[in-house]
Amino acid sequence: QHEDNEEAHHFEDGFWECEGRMISSSDFSSMDEFVQHLRFPSARVRRIMKSVPQVRLVTFDSVLLLNKAAEIYVRELTTASVQHTTVNGNRLLQVDDVRK
């Protein structure tokens, strides 16, 4: 169990280090260029944000920020799930791998 925790901590450090390098090395000369590189449709992100009854207005910047945060979250979840699968000696990603 201790080895698993240590390995998970090492993975997290490596993931965020890599993520930081990708963000700092991104060379977007304009906001339009940044928007073109987002992974999720901004209109859908805005619709999801506005589905919360307490939210009335959603700024463009908040949509971009949440879009990027969701992208990073999905990448981290996927990477951790695949790592968990391979550490356990499996080749097939299963629901339990994502849960853990």
Secondary structure, DSSP 8 states (H G I E B T S, - for coil): -HHHHHHHHHHHHHHHHHHHHHHHH---SSHHHHHHT-SS-HHHHHHHHHTSTT-----HHHHHHHHHHHHHHHHHHHHHHHHHHHHTT-SS--HHHHH-
